Amino acid sequence: MKKQKKPVSIVASEMAADALQITDRKSLTSLAVTAKAAQRAYEKAGVTPKDIAVAEVHVCFSIAEILAVEDL
């Protein structure tokens, strides 16, 4: 594997929380807290979603990853 010369930097990290019960959330097809945390991280880092090449998301089950990536 070829070693990259440019290091990866973590320039911001944010968290947000929502209702535990999915039935208590406003949407079943979006994770509003993901969008909220992402927006804060983008602002803190001074970037936009178009500037992001790699993102790590928590995957508790497959649909959660899809929803999280869409909301990012």
Secondary structure, 3 states (H helix, E strand, C coil): CCCCCCCCCCCCCCCCCCCCCHHHCCCCCCCHHHHHHHHHHHHHHCCCHHHCCCCCCCCCCHHHHHHHHHHC
